[in-house]
Amino acid sequence: MPEQHVPLHLEETDVAELLRASLRPLAEQAARSRIDLHIATLGDVPLLLVDREKLAWSVTALVGNALRYVAHGETSGDVGGSVLVHVTHESGSDTASISIQDDGPGIPGDKLPFLFERRRGAVHADGLALSLVRQIVAAHDGRIDVESRREPDDHGTCITIALPVPR
C-alpha cells in the first residue's frame, strides 16, 4: 500500500519545550507506575520547522508505548523503570534528533523490520499508530531508526527521529 501524503503546517518551534508541554500528562502516568520519565536537551538545539501538533502526537505515541512496555516488562509485579526523551543537536550537523529510550523488555528481532508497517502487527503499539508516526516523520523530510536489545542484562529500545535543521 503506497504511503499517503501527510499535510503539514510548519512553524519555527522549540522542540524540547514542545515535548515538555505535550508529555506532561504522560509524566503523571509514569509517576503512578514509578517509571522515571525524563526529558533532556543535549547540545544547542536550534528552532526547527515542524508541524507542532503532528510532531507532538508522534512523540507522545512513542513515549506512551515505551511507558506501557516498561511497565509490562517487569516480572516481579513491582512496576518501575525509566524512559528518557532527549532532544539533541551536534554543532554543524544538518539534523536534530529526538530519541525515546526505555529499559523495557526490547522488541523481538523478527518484529523490528515490520515495526512501522500498517498490517504486520507491530509489537510496541497498534500498527496503524506507528505507521502514522513514520508517515509524519517522512513528511518532515526526517527519518526514524530503531535499536532494541533483549538480553537478560541488557534490554530496552531506543527510537530516534532525525529532523532537518533549517538553513
C-alpha positions in Angstrom: 0.0 0.0 0.0 1.6 3.4 -1.0 2.3 6.0 1.6 -0.3 8.7 1.9 0.7 12.4 1.8 0.5 14.0 5.3 -0.2 17.7 5.1 1.9 19.8 7.4 1.5 23.3 9.0 5.2 24.2 9.6 6.2 26.6 12.3 9.5 27.5 13.9 9.5 25.5 17.1 11.5 25.0 20.2 11.1 21.2 20.0 12.3 20.5 23.6 9.8 22.9 25.0 7.0 21.5 22.8 7.8 18.0 24.1 8.0 19.1 27.8 4.5 20.5 27.4 2.9 17.7 25.4 4.4 14.9 27.5 3.2 16.4 30.8 0.2 14.1 31.1 2.4 11.1 30.4 4.7 12.2 33.2 1.8 11.9 35.7 1.1 8.4 34.3 4.7 7.4 34.6 4.9 8.6 38.2 1.9 6.5 39.2 3.8 3.4 37.8 7.1 4.5 39.4 8.6 4.9 36.0 11.2 7.7 35.7 10.2 9.8 32.6 12.9 12.3 31.9 13.2 14.9 29.1 16.6 16.4 28.4 18.1 18.7 25.8 21.7 17.8 24.7 23.6 20.5 22.9 22.3 23.8 21.5 19.2 22.7 19.6 18.0 25.3 17.1 14.4 26.1 16.3 13.0 23.5 13.9 10.4 23.9 11.2 7.8 21.3 12.3 4.1 20.7 12.5 3.7 21.2 16.2 0.5 19.2 16.6 1.7 16.2 14.5 5.2 16.0 15.9 3.8 16.2 19.5 1.3 13.5 18.7 4.0 11.3 17.2 6.4 11.6 20.1 3.5 11.2 22.6 2.5 7.9 20.9 6.1 6.6 21.0 6.6 7.6 24.7 3.2 6.1 25.6 4.2 2.8 24.0 7.6 2.9 25.8 5.8 3.5 29.2 3.4 0.7 28.5 6.1 -1.8 27.7 8.4 -0.7 30.5 5.6 -1.3 32.9 4.6 -4.7 31.5 8.2 -5.8 31.1 8.7 -6.1 34.9 8.3 -9.7 36.0 8.3 -9.0 39.7 5.0 -7.2 39.7 6.8 -4.2 41.1 6.4 -1.7 38.3 9.4 0.6 37.7 11.9 1.5 35.1 12.8 4.5 33.0 12.1 6.3 29.8 14.4 9.0 28.6 13.5 11.5 25.9 16.3 13.6 24.7 16.5 16.2 22.0 20.0 16.5 20.5 21.8 18.6 18.0 25.5 18.3 17.4 27.2 21.5 16.3 27.4 21.7 12.5 25.0 18.8 11.9 22.2 19.3 9.4 19.8 17.3 11.7 18.4 17.4 15.2 17.3 14.2 16.9 14.5 13.2 19.3 15.3 9.9 21.0 13.0 7.9 23.1 15.0 5.3 25.1 13.5 2.8 27.5 14.7 -0.1 29.7 11.7 -2.3 28.8 12.0 -5.9 27.5 13.0 -4.9 24.0 11.5 -5.8 20.6 12.0 -9.3 19.2 14.4 -9.1 16.2 12.0 -10.7 13.8 9.5 -7.9 14.5 11.8 -4.9 14.0 11.7 -4.8 10.2 7.9 -4.6 10.4 7.5 -2.3 13.3 6.2 0.7 11.3 4.2 -1.3 8.8 0.4 -0.9 9.0 -0.6 -4.6 8.7 2.2 -6.8 10.0 1.4 -6.5 13.7 3.8 -4.1 15.4 4.7 -5.1 18.9 5.0 -1.7 20.6 1.6 -0.4 19.5 -1.2 -0.6 17.2 0.4 -0.9 13.7 -1.7 2.0 12.5 -0.3 4.4 15.0 3.3 3.5 14.3 2.6 3.7 10.5 1.2 7.2 11.0 4.3 8.2 13.1 6.5 7.0 10.2 4.4 9.0 7.7 4.6 12.1 9.8 8.4 11.9 10.2 8.8 11.3 6.4 6.6 14.3 5.6 9.1 16.4 7.7 11.9 15.0 5.5 13.1 13.1 8.5 13.9 9.6 9.3 13.2 7.2 12.1 15.6 4.5 13.4 15.1 1.8 16.0 17.6 -0.1 18.1 16.5 -2.8 20.5 18.2 -5.3 22.8 16.6 -8.3 24.5 19.5 -9.8 26.6 18.7 -10.6 30.2 21.3 -8.0 31.5 21.0 -5.6 28.5 17.5 -4.8 27.3 15.5 -1.9 26.1 14.6 0.1 23.0 15.7 3.4 21.5 13.7 5.0 18.8 15.3 8.1 17.2 13.6 10.7 15.0 16.1 12.8 12.9 14.7 16.0 11.6 16.4 18.5 9.3 17.7 21.8 10.7 16.7 24.8 8.7 19.5 26.6 6.9 
